[in-house]
């Protein structure tokens, strides 16, 4: 074998190694991307759940405010009736 053949063989082997390294990095990135997509889905579901809870709390607070207004009005009416 002459030097050019050996250099060519090493060049081909180097290209093959570089290609497999590229594929491995691509696979790793795809895996990480999949994990990130799953985390985003989880966070979106949590956000929807939290929004539902906040709406429920807001509804209950409105009811409490309405009740307090009625109580306040009733107390004022009772105080006015006594005078």
Phi and psi restraints in degrees (value plus and minus 20) as a CYANA .aco file:
   2 UNK   PHI    -115.9   -75.9
   2 UNK   PSI     152.7   192.7
   3 UNK   PHI     -82.8   -42.8
   3 UNK   PSI     -60.2   -20.2
   4 UNK   PHI     -82.6   -42.6
   4 UNK   PSI     -58.3   -18.3
   5 UNK   PHI     -86.2   -46.2
   5 UNK   PSI     -64.2   -24.2
   6 UNK   PHI     -83.3   -43.3
   6 UNK   PSI     -62.8   -22.8
   7 UNK   PHI     -83.8   -43.8
   7 UNK   PSI     -61.4   -21.4
   8 UNK   PHI     -83.7   -43.7
   8 UNK   PSI     -62.2   -22.2
   9 UNK   PHI     -82.5   -42.5
   9 UNK   PSI     -66.3   -26.3
  10 UNK   PHI     -83.8   -43.8
  10 UNK   PSI     -55.4   -15.4
  11 UNK   PHI     -84.9   -44.9
  11 UNK   PSI     -63.8   -23.8
  12 UNK   PHI     -84.1   -44.1
  12 UNK   PSI     -64.2   -24.2
  13 UNK   PHI     -82.1   -42.1
  13 UNK   PSI     -61.0   -21.0
  14 UNK   PHI     -82.9   -42.9
  14 UNK   PSI     -62.2   -22.2
  15 UNK   PHI     -84.5   -44.5
  15 UNK   PSI     -61.7   -21.7
  16 UNK   PHI     -83.3   -43.3
  16 UNK   PSI     -63.8   -23.8
  17 UNK   PHI     -83.3   -43.3
  17 UNK   PSI     -63.2   -23.2
  18 UNK   PHI     -83.2   -43.2
  18 UNK   PSI     -58.8   -18.8
  19 UNK   PHI     -85.0   -45.0
  19 UNK   PSI     -65.0   -25.0
  20 UNK   PHI     -86.1   -46.1
  20 UNK   PSI     -54.7   -14.7
  21 UNK   PHI     -84.7   -44.7
  21 UNK   PSI     -62.0   -22.0
  22 UNK   PHI     -81.7   -41.7
  22 UNK   PSI     -64.2   -24.2
  23 UNK   PHI     -82.5   -42.5
  23 UNK   PSI     -60.6   -20.6
  24 UNK   PHI     -84.2   -44.2
  24 UNK   PSI     -63.2   -23.2
  25 UNK   PHI     -84.5   -44.5
  25 UNK   PSI     -59.7   -19.7
  26 UNK   PHI     -83.3   -43.3
  26 UNK   PSI     -61.5   -21.5
  27 UNK   PHI     -84.6   -44.6
  27 UNK   PSI     -62.2   -22.2
  28 UNK   PHI     -82.0   -42.0
  28 UNK   PSI     -64.0   -24.0
  29 UNK   PHI     -84.8   -44.8
  29 UNK   PSI     -60.6   -20.6
  30 UNK   PHI     -83.0   -43.0
  30 UNK   PSI     -59.4   -19.4
  31 UNK   PHI     -83.9   -43.9
  31 UNK   PSI     -64.5   -24.5
  32 UNK   PHI     -84.1   -44.1
  32 UNK   PSI     -59.6   -19.6
  33 UNK   PHI     -83.2   -43.2
  33 UNK   PSI     -60.8   -20.8
  34 UNK   PHI     -82.3   -42.3
  34 UNK   PSI     -61.5   -21.5
  35 UNK   PHI     -83.7   -43.7
  35 UNK   PSI     -61.7   -21.7
  36 UNK   PHI     -85.0   -45.0
  36 UNK   PSI     -59.9   -19.9
  37 UNK   PHI     -82.4   -42.4
  37 UNK   PSI     -59.4   -19.4
  38 UNK   PHI     -85.8   -45.8
  38 UNK   PSI     -60.3   -20.3
  39 UNK   PHI     -84.0   -44.0
  39 UNK   PSI     -59.8   -19.8
  40 UNK   PHI     -83.1   -43.1
  40 UNK   PSI     -63.6   -23.6
  41 UNK   PHI     -79.9   -39.9
  41 UNK   PSI     -63.9   -23.9
  42 UNK   PHI     -81.4   -41.4
  42 UNK   PSI     -64.5   -24.5
  43 UNK   PHI     -85.6   -45.6
  43 UNK   PSI     -57.1   -17.1
  44 UNK   PHI     -84.5   -44.5
  44 UNK   PSI     -61.3   -21.3
  45 UNK   PHI     -84.4   -44.4
  45 UNK   PSI     -60.6   -20.6
  46 UNK   PHI     -84.2   -44.2
  46 UNK   PSI     -59.2   -19.2
  47 UNK   PHI     -83.7   -43.7
  47 UNK   PSI     -61.8   -21.8
  48 UNK   PHI     -83.3   -43.3
  48 UNK   PSI     -62.2   -22.2
  49 UNK   PHI     -83.3   -43.3
  49 UNK   PSI     -64.2   -24.2
  50 UNK   PHI     -83.8   -43.8
  50 UNK   PSI     -60.1   -20.1
  51 UNK   PHI     -81.6   -41.6
  51 UNK   PSI     -61.4   -21.4
  52 UNK   PHI     -82.8   -42.8
  52 UNK   PSI     -62.9   -22.9
  53 UNK   PHI     -83.4   -43.4
  53 UNK   PSI     -63.7   -23.7
  54 UNK   PHI     -83.0   -43.0
  54 UNK   PSI     -58.3   -18.3
  55 UNK   PHI     -85.4   -45.4
  55 UNK   PSI     -59.8   -19.8
  56 UNK   PHI     -83.7   -43.7
  56 UNK   PSI     -64.5   -24.5
  57 UNK   PHI     -82.6   -42.6
  57 UNK   PSI     -62.1   -22.1
  58 UNK   PHI     -83.4   -43.4
  58 UNK   PSI     -60.8   -20.8
  59 UNK   PHI     -81.9   -41.9
  59 UNK   PSI     -64.9   -24.9
  60 UNK   PHI     -84.5   -44.5
  60 UNK   PSI     -58.9   -18.9
  61 UNK   PHI     -84.7   -44.7
  61 UNK   PSI     -58.5   -18.5
  62 UNK   PHI     -81.7   -41.7
  62 UNK   PSI     -61.7   -21.7
  63 UNK   PHI     -83.5   -43.5
  63 UNK   PSI     -61.3   -21.3
  64 UNK   PHI     -83.2   -43.2
  64 UNK   PSI     -63.3   -23.3
  65 UNK   PHI     -83.6   -43.6
  65 UNK   PSI     -61.8   -21.8
  66 UNK   PHI     -82.2   -42.2
  66 UNK   PSI     -63.8   -23.8
  67 UNK   PHI     -83.4   -43.4
  67 UNK   PSI     -63.6   -23.6
  68 UNK   PHI     -83.5   -43.5
  68 UNK   PSI     -56.7   -16.7
  69 UNK   PHI     -83.7   -43.7
  69 UNK   PSI     -62.0   -22.0
  70 UNK   PHI     -83.5   -43.5
  70 UNK   PSI     -62.7   -22.7
  71 UNK   PHI     -83.6   -43.6
  71 UNK   PSI     -64.4   -24.4
  72 UNK   PHI     -80.5   -40.5
  72 UNK   PSI     -64.4   -24.4
  73 UNK   PHI     -82.8   -42.8
  73 UNK   PSI     -62.5   -22.5
  74 UNK   PHI     -83.9   -43.9
  74 UNK   PSI     -62.4   -22.4
  75 UNK   PHI     -83.9   -43.9
  75 UNK   PSI     -63.6   -23.6
  76 UNK   PHI     -82.6   -42.6
  76 UNK   PSI     -60.0   -20.0
  77 UNK   PHI     -84.3   -44.3
  77 UNK   PSI     -60.8   -20.8
  78 UNK   PHI     -84.8   -44.8
  78 UNK   PSI     -62.0   -22.0
  79 UNK   PHI     -85.7   -45.7
  79 UNK   PSI     -58.5   -18.5
  80 UNK   PHI     -90.0   -50.0
  80 UNK   PSI     -55.3   -15.3
  81 UNK   PHI     -86.8   -46.8
  81 UNK   PSI     -52.0   -12.0
  82 UNK   PHI     -95.1   -55.1
  82 UNK   PSI     -40.8    -0.8
